[in-house]
Amino acid sequence: MFIFGLAFSLVPSNIKSRANKNISMLIIFAAFILFCVLLRDTFKLWFSNGPKTASLIPLGTILFTPIFGNYVDKKGRGASLMILGSLLLIFAHIALSLFSVKILAYLGLLSLGIAFSLVPAAMWPSVAKIVPENRLGTAYSSMFTVQNWGLGLFFWGIGAVLDLANKENLTAIRAGEMTYNYKIPIFILVMCGIVSIFLAYKLKQADKKQGYGLELPSGQKPSK
């Protein structure tokens, strides 16, 4: 998957002729389809097994991360892609919690994988456009620290909320007689997606005022 992600992003971008670009994309896509056909038995197993179905998340991330990273380098649109990633997160959590439609569940998991690759591909390069070069090390280390503390605390918090929302049935759930009701934790995640859209929108507004160049390709300076 990672090799195909690199191929989709790097091969066409190094070809000057538009016709040759389209031909290269068609060849890579045909090879990707053949790859999926050869592994159809494995995919069929994944789609019928709950824990393995969750592997659609890292599969989406592996495939799309280099594609989005290359797109940000070539086309920019960093802040806009952060908004799109937040929308995908909201869709994924709603599809996985409020509906009992199998295809929506698959699309939700794949959307999570795409969002997990899209947002970092747009966010991390944007730091270099906002923070002065002599502070980049501090900026990235601070982001990484806050991110990991946030993940740890949020996982603990969501687990606590899940137990609280199902406190009347915890004994039966732990005995395997019932399953968890995930609607309230998922609702919290949807609200986080809405907050992230707001923050990305404010970042886009700040970019227009301050001229960071978040919507520009890598290496291109905003006109003053």
ROSE-4610 file (N, C-alpha, C; in Angstrom, 1 decimal, always signed):
// ROSE-4610
residu = [M/M/M/F/F/F/I/I/I/F/F/F/G/G/G/L/L/L/A/A/A/F/F/F/S/S/S/L/L/L/V/V/V/P/P/P/S/S/S/N/N/N/I/I/I/K/K/K/S/S/S/R/R/R/A/A/A/N/N/N/K/K/K/N/N/N/I/I/I/S/S/S/M/M/M/L/L/L/I/I/I/I/I/I/F/F/F/A/A/A/A/A/A/F/F/F/I/I/I/L/L/L/F/F/F/C/C/C/V/V/V/L/L/L/L/L/L/R/R/R/D/D/D/T/T/T/F/F/F/K/K/K/L/L/L/W/W/W/F/F/F/S/S/S/N/N/N/G/G/G/P/P/P/K/K/K/T/T/T/A/A/A/S/S/S/L/L/L/I/I/I/P/P/P/L/L/L/G/G/G/T/T/T/I/I/I/L/L/L/F/F/F/T/T/T/P/P/P/I/I/I/F/F/F/G/G/G/N/N/N/Y/Y/Y/V/V/V/D/D/D/K/K/K/K/K/K/G/G/G/R/R/R/G/G/G/A/A/A/S/S/S/L/L/L/M/M/M/I/I/I/L/L/L/G/G/G/S/S/S/L/L/L/L/L/L/L/L/L/I/I/I/F/F/F/A/A/A/H/H/H/I/I/I/A/A/A/L/L/L/S/S/S/L/L/L/F/F/F/S/S/S/V/V/V/K/K/K/I/I/I/L/L/L/A/A/A/Y/Y/Y/L/L/L/G/G/G/L/L/L/L/L/L/S/S/S/L/L/L/G/G/G/I/I/I/A/A/A/F/F/F/S/S/S/L/L/L/V/V/V/P/P/P/A/A/A/A/A/A/M/M/M/W/W/W/P/P/P/S/S/S/V/V/V/A/A/A/K/K/K/I/I/I/V/V/V/P/P/P/E/E/E/N/N/N/R/R/R/L/L/L/G/G/G/T/T/T/A/A/A/Y/Y/Y/S/S/S/S/S/S/M/M/M/F/F/F/T/T/T/V/V/V/Q/Q/Q/N/N/N/W/W/W/G/G/G/L/L/L/G/G/G/L/L/L/F/F/F/F/F/F/W/W/W/G/G/G/I/I/I/G/G/G/A/A/A/V/V/V/L/L/L/D/D/D/L/L/L/A/A/A/N/N/N/K/K/K/E/E/E/N/N/N/L/L/L/T/T/T/A/A/A/I/I/I/R/R/R/A/A/A/G/G/G/E/E/E/M/M/M/T/T/T/Y/Y/Y/N/N/N/Y/Y/Y/K/K/K/I/I/I/P/P/P/I/I/I/F/F/F/I/I/I/L/L/L/V/V/V/M/M/M/C/C/C/G/G/G/I/I/I/V/V/V/S/S/S/I/I/I/F/F/F/L/L/L/A/A/A/Y/Y/Y/K/K/K/L/L/L/K/K/K/Q/Q/Q/A/A/A/D/D/D/K/K/K/K/K/K/Q/Q/Q/G/G/G/Y/Y/Y/G/G/G/L/L/L/E/E/E/L/L/L/P/P/P/S/S/S/G/G/G/Q/Q/Q/K/K/K/P/P/P/S/S/S/K/K/K]
num = [1/1/1/2/2/2/3/3/3/4/4/4/5/5/5/6/6/6/7/7/7/8/8/8/9/9/9/10/10/10/11/11/11/12/12/12/13/13/13/14/14/14/15/15/15/16/16/16/17/17/17/18/18/18/19/19/19/20/20/20/21/21/21/22/22/22/23/23/23/24/24/24/25/25/25/26/26/26/27/27/27/28/28/28/29/29/29/30/30/30/31/31/31/32/32/32/33/33/33/34/34/34/35/35/35/36/36/36/37/37/37/38/38/38/39/39/39/40/40/40/41/41/41/42/42/42/43/43/43/44/44/44/45/45/45/46/46/46/47/47/47/48/48/48/49/49/49/50/50/50/51/51/51/52/52/52/53/53/53/54/54/54/55/55/55/56/56/56/57/57/57/58/58/58/59/59/59/60/60/60/61/61/61/62/62/62/63/63/63/64/64/64/65/65/65/66/66/66/67/67/67/68/68/68/69/69/69/70/70/70/71/71/71/72/72/72/73/73/73/74/74/74/75/75/75/76/76/76/77/77/77/78/78/78/79/79/79/80/80/80/81/81/81/82/82/82/83/83/83/84/84/84/85/85/85/86/86/86/87/87/87/88/88/88/89/89/89/90/90/90/91/91/91/92/92/92/93/93/93/94/94/94/95/95/95/96/96/96/97/97/97/98/98/98/99/99/99/100/100/100/101/101/101/102/102/102/103/103/103/104/104/104/105/105/105/106/106/106/107/107/107/108/108/108/109/109/109/110/110/110/111/111/111/112/112/112/113/113/113/114/114/114/115/115/115/116/116/116/117/117/117/118/118/118/119/119/119/120/120/120/121/121/121/122/122/122/123/123/123/124/124/124/125/125/125/126/126/126/127/127/127/128/128/128/129/129/129/130/130/130/131/131/131/132/132/132/133/133/133/134/134/134/135/135/135/136/136/136/137/137/137/138/138/138/139/139/139/140/140/140/141/141/141/142/142/142/143/143/143/144/144/144/145/145/145/146/146/146/147/147/147/148/148/148/149/149/149/150/150/150/151/151/151/152/152/152/153/153/153/154/154/154/155/155/155/156/156/156/157/157/157/158/158/158/159/159/159/160/160/160/161/161/161/162/162/162/163/163/163/164/164/164/165/165/165/166/166/166/167/167/167/168/168/168/169/169/169/170/170/170/171/171/171/172/172/172/173/173/173/174/174/174/175/175/175/176/176/176/177/177/177/178/178/178/179/179/179/180/180/180/181/181/181/182/182/182/183/183/183/184/184/184/185/185/185/186/186/186/187/187/187/188/188/188/189/189/189/190/190/190/191/191/191/192/192/192/193/193/193/194/194/194/195/195/195/196/196/196/197/197/197/198/198/198/199/199/199/200/200/200/201/201/201/202/202/202/203/203/203/204/204/204/205/205/205/206/206/206/207/207/207/208/208/208/209/209/209/210/210/210/211/211/211/212/212/212/213/213/213/214/214/214/215/215/215/216/216/216/217/217/217/218/218/218/219/219/219/220/220/220/221/221/221/222/222/222/223/223/223/224/224/224]
x = [+0.8/+0.0/+0.9/+1.9/+2.8/+3.5/+3.9/+4.6/+3.6/+2.4/+1.4/+1.1/+1.1/+0.9/+2.1/+3.3/+4.4/+4.3/+3.9/+3.8/+2.8/+1.6/+0.6/+1.0/+1.8/+2.2/+3.5/+4.5/+5.8/+5.9/+5.4/+5.6/+5.0/+3.7/+3.1/+3.7/+4.1/+4.6/+5.9/+6.7/+8.0/+7.9/+6.7/+6.5/+5.9/+6.5/+6.1/+4.9/+4.8/+3.7/+2.4/+1.3/+0.0/-0.5/-0.3/-0.7/+0.0/+1.4/+2.2/+1.8/+1.4/+1.0/-0.3/-1.2/-2.5/-2.2/-1.3/-1.0/-0.3/+0.6/+1.3/+0.3/-0.7/-1.7/-2.6/-2.9/-3.7/-3.0/-1.7/-0.9/-0.8/-0.5/-0.4/-1.8/-2.9/-4.2/-4.5/-4.2/-4.4/-3.6/-2.4/-1.6/-2.2/-2.7/-3.3/-4.6/-5.4/-6.6/-6.2/-5.1/-4.6/-4.1/-3.4/-2.9/-4.1/-5.2/-6.3/-7.0/-7.1/-7.7/-6.9/-5.6/-4.8/-4.9/-5.2/-5.4/-6.9/-7.8/-9.2/-9.6/-9.0/-9.3/-9.0/-7.8/-7.4/-8.4/-8.7/-9.6/-11.0/-11.4/-12.7/-12.7/-11.6/-11.5/-11.6/-10.9/-10.9/-12.3/-13.0/-14.3/-15.4/-15.1/-16.0/-15.6/-14.5/-14.0/-13.8/-14.5/-14.5/-13.1/-12.3/-11.0/-10.1/-10.2/-9.4/-10.0/-11.3/-11.9/-11.4/-11.0/-10.4/-9.1/-8.5/-7.2/-7.4/-8.7/-8.9/-8.4/-8.3/-7.8/-6.4/-5.5/-4.1/-3.8/-4.6/-4.5/-4.7/-5.8/-6.1/-5.0/-4.4/-3.3/-2.1/-1.7/-0.5/-0.6/-1.8/-2.0/-2.0/-2.7/-3.0/-2.0/-1.2/-0.3/+0.7/+1.4/+2.3/+1.6/+0.3/-0.4/-0.8/-1.3/-1.6/-0.4/+0.7/+1.9/+2.4/+2.4/+2.8/+1.9/+0.6/-0.4/-0.2/+0.1/+0.4/+1.7/+2.7/+3.9/+3.6/+2.8/+2.6/+1.5/+0.4/-0.7/-1.0/-0.5/-0.8/-2.1/-2.9/-4.2/-4.2/-3.1/-2.9/-4.1/-4.6/-5.7/-7.0/-7.2/-8.4/-8.5/-7.3/-7.2/-7.5/-7.1/-7.4/-8.9/-9.6/-11.0/-11.6/-11.1/-11.7/-11.4/-10.2/-9.9/-10.9/-11.2/-12.1/-13.5/-13.9/-15.2/-15.3/-14.2/-14.1/-14.2/-13.6/-13.6/-15.1/-15.8/-17.2/-18.0/-17.8/-18.6/-18.3/-17.0/-16.6/-17.3/-17.3/-17.8/-19.3/-20.0/-21.4/-21.8/-21.1/-21.4/-21.2/-20.2/-19.9/-20.8/-21.5/-22.3/-23.8/-24.3/-25.7/-26.4/-25.6/-26.3/-25.8/-26.6/-26.3/-26.2/-25.6/-25.4/-23.9/-23.7/-22.4/-21.5/-22.0/-21.2/-20.8/-21.7/-21.3/-20.2/-20.3/-19.2/-17.8/-17.8/-16.6/-16.1/-17.0/-16.6/-16.1/-16.8/-16.4/-15.0/-14.6/-13.3/-12.2/-12.6/-11.7/-11.5/-12.6/-12.5/-11.6/-11.7/-10.8/-9.3/-9.0/-7.7/-7.2/-8.1/-7.8/-7.6/-8.5/-8.4/-7.1/-6.7/-5.5/-4.3/-4.3/-3.2/-3.3/-4.5/-4.7/-4.4/-4.9/-4.6/-3.1/-2.4/-1.0/-0.2/-0.6/+0.1/+0.0/-1.1/-1.4/-0.9/-1.0/-0.7/+0.8/+1.5/+3.0/+3.8/+3.6/+4.3/+3.9/+2.7/+2.3/+3.0/+3.6/+4.3/+5.5/+6.2/+7.4/+7.1/+5.8/+5.4/+5.0/+4.7/+4.2/+5.3/+6.1/+7.1/+8.4/+9.1/+10.4/+11.4/+12.3/+13.1/+14.0/+14.4/+15.2/+14.5/+13.1/+12.3/+11.6/+11.9/+11.2/+11.4/+12.6/+12.8/+12.0/+11.9/+11.1/+9.6/+9.2/+7.8/+7.4/+8.2/+7.8/+7.8/+8.8/+8.9/+7.7/+7.3/+6.2/+4.9/+4.7/+3.5/+3.5/+4.6/+4.6/+4.3/+4.9/+4.6/+3.1/+2.6/+1.1/+0.3/+0.6/-0.2/-0.2/+0.9/+1.0/+0.3/+0.5/-0.2/-1.7/-2.1/-3.5/-4.1/-3.4/-3.9/-4.0/-3.0/-3.1/-4.3/-4.4/-5.5/-6.9/-6.9/-8.2/-8.7/-7.7/-8.1/-8.6/-8.0/-8.4/-9.8/-10.0/-11.3/-12.4/-12.2/-13.2/-13.6/-12.6/-12.9/-13.7/-13.4/-14.2/-15.7/-15.8/-17.1/-17.9/-17.2/-17.9/-18.4/-17.6/-18.1/-19.2/-19.1/-20.2/-21.5/-21.4/-22.6/-23.3/-22.5/-23.0/-22.9/-22.9/-22.7/-23.8/-25.0/-26.1/-25.9/-25.2/-25.0/-23.6/-22.7/-21.3/-21.1/-21.8/-21.6/-22.0/-23.1/-23.5/-22.6/-22.1/-21.1/-19.8/-19.3/-18.1/-18.2/-19.4/-19.7/-20.0/-20.0/-20.2/-21.7/-22.6/-24.0/-24.6/-23.9/-24.3/-23.1/-23.3/-22.3/-22.4/-21.2/-21.2/-22.1/-22.7/-23.3/-22.4/-21.9/-20.8/-21.3/-22.6/-23.2/-22.7/-22.6/-22.1/-20.6/-19.7/-18.3/-18.2/-18.9/-18.8/-19.3/-20.4/-20.9/-19.8/-19.0/-17.9/-16.9/-16.6/-15.6/-16.1/-17.4/-18.0/-17.9/-18.1/-17.9/-16.5/-15.6/-14.1/-13.9/-14.5/-14.4/-14.9/-16.0/-16.6/-15.7/-15.1/-14.1/-12.9/-12.5/-11.3/-11.6/-12.8/-13.2/-13.1/-13.6/-13.6/-12.2/-11.3/-9.9/-9.2/-9.5/-8.9/-9.4/-10.7/-11.2/-10.6/-10.4/-9.7/-8.2/-7.6/-6.2/-6.2/-7.2/-7.3/-7.5/-8.3/-8.5/-7.2/-6.5/-5.2/-4.2/-4.3/-3.4/-3.6/-4.9/-5.2/-4.7/-4.8/-4.4/-2.8/-2.2/-0.8/+0.1/-0.5/+0.3/+1.3/+0.9/+1.8/+2.0/+1.1/+1.2/+0.8/-0.2/-0.6/-1.3/-1.9/-2.7/-1.8/-0.5/+0.4/+1.2/+1.7/+2.6/+3.9/+4.6/+5.8/+6.9/+7.5/+8.6/+8.1/+6.8/+6.3/+5.9/+6.5/+6.3/+5.0/+4.2/+3.1/+3.5/+2.8/+3.1/+2.7/+3.5/+3.3/+2.7]
y = [-1.2/+0.0/+1.3/+1.2/+2.4/+2.6/+1.5/+1.7/+2.3/+1.9/+2.4/+3.9/+4.2/+5.6/+6.5/+6.0/+6.7/+6.8/+5.7/+5.7/+6.7/+6.8/+7.7/+9.2/+9.4/+10.8/+11.2/+10.4/+10.8/+10.6/+9.5/+9.2/+10.2/+10.5/+11.5/+12.9/+13.3/+14.6/+14.9/+13.8/+13.9/+13.8/+13.8/+13.7/+15.0/+15.6/+16.9/+16.9/+15.9/+15.8/+15.4/+16.2/+15.8/+14.5/+14.2/+12.9/+11.7/+11.9/+10.9/+10.7/+11.8/+11.8/+10.9/+11.2/+10.4/+8.9/+8.6/+7.2/+6.6/+7.3/+6.7/+6.5/+7.4/+7.2/+6.0/+5.8/+4.7/+3.4/+3.3/+2.1/+1.8/+2.8/+2.6/+2.1/+2.8/+2.4/+1.0/+0.6/-0.8/-1.8/-1.5/-2.3/-2.4/-1.3/-1.3/-2.2/-2.1/-3.0/-4.4/-4.7/-6.1/-6.6/-5.7/-6.0/-6.4/-5.6/-5.8/-7.1/-7.4/-8.7/-9.9/-9.8/-10.9/-11.2/-10.1/-10.3/-10.3/-10.6/-10.5/-11.5/-12.6/-13.5/-12.9/-12.2/-11.6/-10.5/-9.6/-8.6/-9.1/-10.2/-10.8/-11.2/-11.8/-12.1/-10.9/-9.8/-8.6/-8.0/-8.0/-7.4/-8.2/-9.4/-10.3/-10.5/-9.9/-10.1/-8.7/-8.5/-7.2/-6.6/-7.3/-6.7/-6.5/-7.4/-7.2/-6.1/-5.9/-4.8/-3.4/-3.3/-2.1/-1.8/-2.8/-2.5/-1.6/-1.3/-0.3/+1.0/+1.3/+2.6/+2.8/+1.9/+2.1/+1.9/+1.0/+0.9/+2.2/+2.9/+4.2/+5.2/+5.1/+6.1/+5.8/+4.5/+4.1/+4.5/+4.3/+4.6/+6.1/+6.9/+8.3/+9.3/+8.9/+9.9/+10.5/+9.7/+10.2/+11.0/+10.6/+11.3/+12.7/+12.8/+14.1/+15.0/+14.4/+15.1/+15.7/+15.0/+15.5/+16.6/+16.4/+17.4/+18.7/+18.7/+19.9/+20.6/+19.8/+20.4/+21.1/+20.4/+20.9/+22.0/+21.8/+22.7/+23.6/+23.2/+23.9/+23.5/+24.5/+24.3/+23.7/+24.0/+23.3/+23.5/+24.8/+25.0/+24.4/+24.5/+23.9/+22.4/+21.7/+20.3/+19.9/+20.8/+20.5/+20.5/+21.4/+21.5/+20.2/+19.8/+18.6/+17.4/+17.3/+16.2/+16.1/+17.3/+17.4/+16.9/+17.3/+16.8/+15.3/+14.8/+13.3/+12.6/+13.2/+12.6/+12.6/+13.7/+13.8/+12.8/+12.7/+11.7/+10.3/+10.0/+8.6/+8.2/+9.1/+8.8/+8.7/+9.5/+9.4/+8.1/+7.8/+6.6/+5.3/+5.4/+4.2/+4.1/+5.2/+5.1/+5.2/+6.0/+6.2/+5.3/+4.6/+3.8/+2.4/+1.5/+0.1/-0.5/+0.3/+0.0/-0.4/-1.6/-2.2/-1.3/-0.8/-0.1/+1.3/+1.9/+3.1/+2.8/+1.7/+1.3/+1.2/+0.5/+0.4/+1.8/+2.6/+4.0/+4.8/+4.6/+5.3/+5.0/+3.7/+3.3/+3.8/+3.7/+4.2/+5.8/+6.5/+7.9/+8.3/+7.5/+7.7/+7.6/+6.6/+6.4/+7.6/+8.0/+9.2/+10.4/+10.7/+11.9/+11.8/+10.7/+10.6/+10.8/+10.6/+11.0/+12.4/+12.8/+14.1/+15.3/+15.2/+16.3/+16.5/+15.4/+15.7/+16.1/+15.6/+16.0/+17.5/+18.0/+19.5/+20.3/+19.7/+20.4/+20.6/+19.5/+19.5/+20.4/+20.4/+21.3/+22.8/+23.0/+24.4/+25.1/+24.2/+24.8/+25.6/+25.0/+25.7/+27.0/+27.2/+28.5/+29.5/+29.1/+30.0/+30.3/+29.3/+29.5/+29.9/+30.9/+31.2/+30.0/+30.0/+28.9/+28.5/+29.5/+29.3/+28.7/+28.6/+28.0/+26.7/+26.2/+25.0/+23.8/+23.6/+22.4/+22.4/+23.6/+23.8/+23.6/+24.2/+24.1/+22.6/+21.9/+20.5/+19.6/+19.8/+19.0/+19.3/+20.6/+21.0/+20.4/+20.4/+19.8/+18.3/+17.7/+16.2/+15.9/+16.7/+16.5/+16.7/+17.8/+18.1/+17.0/+16.6/+15.6/+14.3/+13.8/+12.5/+12.6/+13.7/+13.9/+14.0/+14.7/+14.7/+13.4/+12.6/+11.2/+10.4/+10.4/+9.6/+10.0/+11.3/+11.8/+11.5/+11.7/+11.6/+10.1/+9.2/+7.8/+7.4/+7.9/+7.6/+8.2/+9.5/+10.2/+9.5/+9.1/+8.4/+7.1/+6.4/+5.1/+5.3/+6.4/+6.7/+7.1/+7.9/+8.3/+7.1/+6.1/+4.9/+4.1/+3.9/+3.2/+3.9/+5.3/+6.0/+5.9/+6.0/+5.9/+4.5/+3.5/+2.1/+1.5/+2.4/+1.9/+1.0/+1.1/+0.2/-1.2/-1.3/-2.6/-3.2/-2.5/-2.9/-4.4/-4.9/-6.3/-7.2/-6.9/-7.8/-7.7/-6.4/-6.2/-7.0/-6.9/-7.6/-9.1/-9.6/-11.0/-11.5/-10.6/-10.9/-11.1/-10.6/-10.8/-9.6/-8.5/-7.3/-6.6/-5.6/-4.9/-3.4/-2.7/-1.3/-0.5/+0.6/+1.6/+2.8/+3.0/+3.9/+5.3/+5.5/+6.8/+8.0/+8.1/+9.3/+9.5/+8.5/+8.8/+9.2/+8.6/+9.0/+10.5/+10.8/+12.2/+13.2/+12.8/+13.7/+13.8/+12.7/+12.8/+13.6/+13.6/+14.4/+15.9/+16.2/+17.6/+18.0/+17.1/+17.5/+17.8/+17.1/+17.4/+18.7/+19.1/+20.4/+21.5/+21.3/+22.3/+22.4/+21.3/+21.3/+22.0/+21.9/+22.7/+24.2/+24.6/+26.0/+26.5/+25.7/+26.1/+26.2/+25.3/+25.3/+26.5/+26.8/+28.0/+29.3/+29.4/+30.6/+30.6/+29.5/+29.5/+30.0/+29.6/+30.1/+31.6/+32.1/+33.5/+34.3/+33.7/+34.3/+34.3/+33.2/+33.1/+34.3/+34.6/+35.7/+37.0/+37.2/+38.5/+38.6/+37.5/+37.5/+37.1/+36.4/+36.0/+34.9/+33.9/+32.8/+31.9/+31.9/+31.1/+29.7/+29.4/+28.1/+27.5/+28.3/+27.8/+27.7/+28.1/+28.1/+26.8/+26.4/+25.3/+25.5/+24.4/+24.5/+25.3/+26.2/+27.0/+28.3/+28.4/+29.7/+30.7/+31.9/+32.9/+33.7/+34.1/+35.0/+36.4/+36.9/+38.2/+39.3/+40.3/+41.3/+42.6]
z = [+0.0/+0.0/+0.0/+0.8/+0.9/-0.5/-1.1/-2.4/-3.5/-3.4/-4.3/-4.0/-2.7/-2.3/-2.9/-2.7/-3.3/-4.8/-5.5/-6.9/-7.4/-6.8/-7.2/-7.0/-6.0/-5.7/-6.4/-6.6/-7.1/-8.6/-9.1/-10.5/-11.5/-11.3/-12.3/-12.1/-10.9/-10.6/-11.3/-11.6/-12.3/-13.8/-14.3/-15.8/-16.3/-17.3/-17.7/-18.6/-19.5/-20.5/-19.8/-20.0/-19.4/-19.9/-21.1/-21.7/-21.0/-20.8/-20.2/-18.7/-18.1/-16.7/-16.6/-17.5/-17.4/-17.7/-18.6/-18.9/-17.7/-17.0/-15.9/-14.7/-14.5/-13.5/-13.8/-15.1/-15.5/-15.3/-15.6/-15.4/-13.9/-13.1/-11.6/-11.0/-11.5/-11.0/-11.4/-12.7/-13.1/-12.3/-12.0/-11.1/-9.7/-9.2/-7.9/-7.8/-8.9/-9.0/-9.0/-9.8/-9.9/-8.5/-7.8/-6.5/-5.6/-5.6/-4.8/-5.2/-6.5/-6.9/-6.4/-6.5/-6.0/-4.5/-3.8/-2.3/-1.9/-2.9/-2.6/-1.4/-1.3/-0.2/+1.1/+1.2/+2.4/+2.8/+1.8/+2.0/+2.4/+1.8/+2.1/+3.6/+4.1/+5.5/+6.4/+6.0/+6.8/+6.9/+5.8/+5.7/+6.5/+6.8/+7.6/+9.0/+9.4/+10.8/+11.4/+12.5/+13.2/+13.5/+14.2/+14.5/+13.3/+12.3/+11.1/+10.2/+10.3/+9.5/+10.0/+11.2/+11.7/+11.1/+10.4/+9.7/+8.5/+8.1/+7.1/+7.4/+8.7/+9.2/+8.8/+9.3/+8.9/+7.4/+6.8/+5.3/+4.6/+5.0/+4.4/+4.6/+5.9/+6.2/+5.4/+5.3/+4.5/+3.1/+2.5/+1.1/+0.8/+1.6/+1.3/+1.8/+2.9/+3.5/+2.4/+1.6/+0.7/-0.4/-0.8/-1.8/-1.3/-0.1/+0.4/+0.7/+1.1/+1.4/+0.1/-1.0/-2.3/-2.8/-2.6/-3.0/-2.3/-1.0/-0.2/-0.8/-1.1/-1.7/-3.0/-3.9/-5.2/-5.3/-4.6/-4.7/-3.5/-2.3/-1.1/-0.5/-0.1/+0.5/+1.8/+2.6/+3.9/+4.8/+5.0/+6.0/+5.5/+4.2/+3.6/+3.8/+3.6/+3.8/+5.3/+6.2/+7.6/+7.9/+7.2/+7.4/+6.8/+5.6/+5.0/+5.8/+6.4/+7.3/+8.5/+9.1/+10.2/+9.8/+8.6/+8.1/+7.9/+7.4/+7.3/+8.6/+9.6/+11.0/+11.5/+11.3/+11.7/+11.0/+9.7/+8.9/+9.4/+9.6/+10.1/+11.4/+12.4/+13.7/+13.6/+12.8/+12.7/+12.0/+10.9/+10.2/+11.0/+11.9/+12.8/+14.0/+14.3/+15.6/+15.4/+14.4/+14.3/+13.3/+12.5/+11.4/+11.5/+11.1/+11.1/+9.7/+8.8/+7.4/+7.2/+6.7/+6.6/+5.7/+4.5/+3.6/+4.3/+5.1/+5.8/+6.8/+7.4/+8.4/+7.7/+6.6/+5.8/+5.4/+4.9/+4.4/+5.6/+6.8/+7.9/+8.4/+8.4/+8.7/+7.7/+6.4/+5.4/+5.5/+5.9/+6.0/+7.2/+8.3/+9.4/+8.9/+8.2/+7.7/+6.8/+5.9/+5.1/+5.9/+6.9/+7.7/+8.5/+9.0/+9.9/+9.0/+7.7/+6.9/+6.3/+6.1/+5.5/+6.4/+7.6/+8.6/+8.9/+9.3/+9.5/+8.3/+7.1/+5.9/+5.6/+6.1/+5.9/+7.1/+8.3/+9.5/+9.8/+9.7/+10.1/+9.1/+7.8/+7.0/+7.2/+7.7/+8.0/+9.1/+10.0/+11.1/+10.6/+9.6/+9.1/+8.5/+8.1/+7.4/+8.5/+9.7/+10.7/+11.7/+12.1/+13.2/+12.5/+13.1/+12.6/+12.6/+11.6/+11.4/+12.7/+13.4/+14.6/+15.8/+15.6/+16.7/+16.2/+15.1/+14.6/+15.4/+15.9/+16.8/+18.0/+18.6/+19.8/+19.5/+18.3/+17.9/+17.7/+17.0/+16.7/+17.9/+18.8/+20.0/+20.9/+21.0/+21.8/+21.3/+20.0/+19.4/+19.7/+19.5/+19.7/+21.2/+22.1/+23.5/+23.9/+23.4/+23.7/+23.0/+21.8/+21.1/+21.9/+22.4/+23.1/+24.5/+25.2/+26.5/+26.2/+25.1/+24.8/+24.5/+23.7/+23.4/+24.6/+25.5/+26.7/+27.6/+27.8/+28.7/+28.0/+26.7/+26.0/+26.0/+25.7/+25.8/+27.1/+28.2/+29.6/+29.8/+29.3/+29.5/+28.8/+27.5/+26.7/+27.4/+27.9/+28.6/+29.8/+30.6/+31.7/+31.4/+30.3/+29.8/+29.4/+28.7/+28.2/+29.4/+30.4/+31.6/+32.3/+32.3/+33.0/+32.2/+30.9/+30.1/+30.1/+30.5/+30.6/+32.0/+33.0/+34.4/+34.9/+34.3/+34.8/+34.2/+33.2/+32.5/+32.5/+33.3/+33.3/+33.6/+34.6/+35.0/+33.9/+33.2/+32.1/+30.9/+30.7/+29.6/+29.8/+31.1/+31.4/+31.4/+31.6/+31.5/+30.1/+29.2/+27.8/+27.4/+28.3/+28.0/+27.2/+27.3/+26.5/+25.9/+25.1/+24.5/+24.9/+24.8/+25.1/+24.2/+24.8/+24.0/+23.8/+22.5/+22.3/+21.8/+21.9/+21.3/+22.0/+23.3/+24.0/+23.7/+23.8/+23.5/+22.0/+21.1/+19.7/+19.5/+20.2/+20.2/+20.6/+21.6/+22.1/+21.0/+20.3/+19.2/+18.0/+17.8/+16.7/+17.1/+18.4/+18.9/+18.7/+19.0/+18.8/+17.3/+16.4/+15.0/+14.6/+15.2/+15.0/+15.5/+16.7/+17.2/+16.3/+15.8/+14.9/+13.6/+13.1/+11.9/+12.2/+13.4/+13.8/+13.9/+14.5/+14.7/+13.3/+12.4/+11.1/+10.3/+10.5/+9.8/+10.3/+11.6/+12.2/+11.7/+11.6/+11.0/+9.6/+8.8/+7.5/+7.4/+8.3/+8.4/+8.8/+9.8/+10.2/+9.0/+8.2/+7.1/+6.1/+5.9/+5.0/+5.5/+6.8/+7.4/+7.6/+8.0/+8.3/+7.1/+6.1/+5.0/+5.2/+5.9/+6.2/+5.0/+4.0/+2.8/+3.0/+3.9/+4.2/+3.0/+2.2/+1.0/-0.2/-0.1/-1.3/-1.3/-2.5/-2.5/-1.7/-1.4/-0.6/-1.4/-0.6/-1.2/-1.9/-2.0/-2.6/-1.6/-1.7/-0.7/-1.1/-0.1/-0.4/-0.8/-1.8/-2.3/-1.3/-1.1/-0.1/-0.7]
